[in-house]
């Protein structure tokens, strides 16, 4: 079973047909006026394909974004740009979990048939078992309050480093407002906050990150959500391999 698409659009924009580009607004005839929505996002749940992590149901989900802000609408028609994804939706909080191999962030096509073909290629190539195993493993690693404070402090500092300092570090796309949301929800989130002793496992931390990315504008939402998945796994790999990591306080990491 496939659910009905969930579709959202941004503000509408009053435009005009190409032949009326030079006309003053007050002289436009009705047939020369147009209205379009600059951005559209859609999402379709496939609930019969699902899994559970930490007793939370995750449904397989596909979707995408179309933005006219990336197109010159008055030039000759050219290659069209889309963003499409396949991943999981956490039904407890509606957070999306998108892995690198489940996202085409800059899909360029010249026909509807090519768009269908590229979408089919992405969906069939998606390894859902691998993503589920990776997400399930996040429950096995825990950081304490001191380590969390170190993490978010380093994330804030990262944004002000110069290019030379950043070049050897993980490319983090999380914004300052997102970090503030993560800090707040570390204390207050109904489902994913730290325990009474300040410990939080990385599955819960990951969901604090994905929740914070929902406030992003839809042009950036998918890439930042995917970046969150990569970042949390970057932390896990450093913990597993006992490697030094700019964002982690190295001692007393529990797993």
C-alpha positions in Angstrom: 0.0 0.0 0.0 1.2 3.5 -0.9 -0.2 6.5 0.9 -1.6 9.6 -0.9 1.2 12.2 -1.5 1.7 14.9 1.1 2.4 18.1 -0.9 3.4 21.5 0.3 4.1 24.6 -1.7 5.8 27.9 -0.9 4.3 31.4 -1.5 2.7 32.1 -4.9 4.3 34.5 -7.3 2.5 36.7 -9.8 4.1 36.6 -13.2 3.4 37.1 -16.8 3.7 35.2 -20.1 7.0 35.8 -22.0 5.5 38.1 -24.7 4.3 40.5 -21.9 7.7 40.9 -20.2 8.1 44.6 -21.2 4.5 45.7 -20.2 3.7 47.8 -17.1 1.7 45.8 -14.6 -1.4 48.0 -14.9 -1.5 47.3 -18.7 -1.4 43.5 -18.5 -4.4 41.7 -19.9 -5.9 38.8 -18.0 -4.5 36.1 -20.4 -1.0 37.6 -19.9 -1.0 37.1 -16.1 0.3 34.0 -14.5 0.5 32.6 -11.0 3.0 30.0 -9.9 4.5 28.6 -6.7 8.2 29.0 -6.5 8.9 25.8 -4.6 7.1 22.5 -4.1 7.9 19.5 -1.8 6.2 16.2 -1.8 6.4 13.0 0.2 4.8 9.6 -0.1 4.8 7.0 2.6 5.0 3.2 1.9 3.9 1.9 5.3 3.9 -1.8 4.4 7.7 -1.5 4.2 8.7 -0.6 7.7 11.0 -1.4 10.5 11.4 -0.7 14.3 14.2 0.9 16.1 14.0 1.5 19.9 10.3 0.5 19.6 9.7 3.3 17.2 8.1 2.5 13.8 9.9 3.8 10.7 8.1 3.7 7.3 9.8 3.7 4.0 9.2 7.1 2.3 10.0 8.7 -1.0 9.8 12.3 -2.0 11.4 15.3 -3.6 11.6 19.1 -4.0 11.2 21.2 -7.1 12.4 24.8 -7.0 12.0 27.4 -9.7 14.5 29.6 -7.9 17.1 27.5 -9.5 15.8 28.1 -13.1 15.8 31.1 -15.3 12.1 31.1 -16.3 12.6 33.7 -19.1 15.4 32.0 -20.9 15.2 29.2 -23.5 14.0 26.0 -21.9 16.9 24.0 -20.7 17.8 21.0 -18.4 15.4 20.9 -15.5 16.6 20.4 -11.9 15.0 18.3 -9.2 15.8 16.9 -5.8 14.5 13.4 -5.0 15.1 11.0 -2.0 14.2 7.6 -0.5 14.6 6.9 3.2 12.6 6.4 6.3 10.1 8.4 8.3 10.1 8.0 12.1 6.4 7.8 12.9 6.9 8.9 16.5 8.1 12.4 15.5 7.8 12.6 11.7 11.6 13.0 11.4 13.0 11.9 8.0 16.1 9.7 8.0 17.9 10.1 4.7 21.2 8.4 3.9 23.7 9.4 1.2 22.7 6.7 -1.2 19.1 7.7 -0.9 19.4 11.2 -2.1 19.8 12.8 -5.5 20.3 16.5 -4.6 21.0 17.8 -8.1 19.1 15.7 -10.5 19.1 17.2 -14.0 16.8 15.9 -16.7 15.3 17.0 -20.0 12.1 15.0 -20.1 9.5 13.4 -17.8 10.6 9.9 -19.0 14.2 10.7 -18.0 13.0 11.9 -14.6 11.1 8.6 -14.1 14.1 6.6 -15.2 16.4 8.4 -12.8 14.0 8.1 -9.9 13.5 4.4 -10.6 17.3 4.0 -10.6 17.6 5.7 -7.2 14.8 3.7 -5.6 16.0 0.3 -6.9 19.6 1.0 -5.9 18.7 2.0 -2.4 20.0 -0.5 0.2 17.4 -0.2 2.9 18.8 -3.0 5.0 22.2 -1.3 5.2 20.6 2.0 6.4 18.5 0.2 9.0 21.5 -1.7 10.3 23.5 1.6 10.5 20.7 3.4 12.3 20.0 0.5 14.7 23.7 0.5 15.7 23.4 4.1 16.9 21.6 2.7 20.0 24.8 1.0 21.1 26.8 4.2 21.7 26.2 6.8 24.4 27.8 10.1 25.4 27.4 11.9 28.7 26.5 15.5 29.4 30.1 16.8 29.4 30.7 15.2 26.0 27.4 16.6 24.6 28.4 20.1 25.8 31.8 19.6 24.1 30.2 18.4 20.9 27.7 21.3 20.6 30.5 23.8 21.6 32.8 22.5 18.9 29.9 22.6 16.4 29.3 26.3 17.1 33.1 27.0 16.9 33.3 25.1 13.6 31.1 27.7 11.9 33.7 30.4 12.6 36.8 28.6 11.6 38.7 29.7 8.5 39.0 27.5 5.5 42.4 26.2 6.4 41.2 24.9 9.7 38.0 23.4 8.2 39.7 21.6 5.3 40.7 18.5 7.4 37.4 18.4 9.4 34.0 16.9 8.6 32.0 19.3 6.5 29.2 20.1 8.9 26.1 21.9 7.4 24.2 22.3 10.7 23.3 25.9 11.4 23.6 27.9 14.6 19.8 27.9 15.0 19.7 24.1 14.6 22.4 23.7 17.2 20.3 25.8 19.6 17.3 23.6 18.9 19.4 20.4 19.6 20.6 21.8 22.9 17.0 22.7 24.0 15.7 19.3 23.0 18.5 17.5 24.7 16.8 18.6 27.9 13.2 18.9 26.9 12.3 16.6 24.0 9.5 14.1 24.8 11.0 11.2 23.0 14.8 11.8 22.6 16.0 13.9 25.5 19.0 12.7 27.7 18.2 10.6 30.8 18.3 12.0 34.3 22.0 11.6 34.5 22.7 13.4 31.2 23.4 10.4 29.1 22.1 10.1 25.6 22.6 7.4 23.0 23.4 8.3 19.4 20.0 7.2 18.1 18.3 9.8 20.2 21.0 12.3 19.4 20.5 11.6 15.7 16.8 12.3 16.1 17.5 15.6 17.8 19.5 16.5 14.7 16.9 15.4 12.2 14.2 17.3 14.2 16.2 20.5 14.0 16.7 20.2 10.3 12.9 20.3 9.7 13.1 24.1 10.3 15.3 24.5 7.2 13.9 26.0 4.0 12.9 23.2 1.6 15.8 24.0 -0.8 18.3 23.0 1.9 16.3 20.5 3.9 17.3 17.3 2.2 21.0 18.0 1.9 21.2 19.0 5.6 19.2 16.0 6.7 21.6 13.8 4.7 24.6 15.6 6.2 23.2 14.9 9.7 23.2 11.1 8.9 26.8 11.3 7.7 27.9 13.3 10.7 26.4 11.0 13.3 28.0 8.0 11.6 31.3 10.0 11.4 31.1 10.2 15.2 30.2 6.5 15.6 33.2 5.5 13.4 35.5 7.5 15.5 34.2 6.0 18.7 34.4 2.4 17.3 37.9 2.8 16.1 39.1 4.9 19.1 40.1 7.7 16.7 40.7 11.3 17.7 37.8 13.5 16.5 37.6 17.3 16.6 33.9 17.1 17.7 34.4 14.5 20.4 35.8 14.5 23.9 37.7 11.3 23.8 37.5 9.8 27.3 34.7 7.8 28.9 32.7 7.2 25.8 30.2 4.4 26.6 29.2 1.7 24.2 
